[in-house]
Amino acid sequence: MVFLLLTSNRIIIKFILLTSLINYFYVDNTVSLCMKSGRAASLKIQELTETLLSLSTYTLHIL
């Protein structure tokens, strides 16, 4: 029983890390593309920052 719990926690943590890594590259590429249009870039960066903050909060809540 304990082994299953530890295994499921490892899977969840790996999933969260993988999701965070994917989000990091997505944000990096999106910001690079948006930099060509000033105002749209600042709005997109704000939106992505809020998304990352909510993801971090969710991750801490799970752990």
Residue pairs with C-beta under 8 A, 6 or more apart in sequence:
12 62
13 63
16 59
16 62
19 55
20 55
20 59
23 51
23 52
23 55
27 48
27 52
30 44
30 48
31 41
31 44
31 45
31 48
34 40
34 41
34 44
34 45
35 41
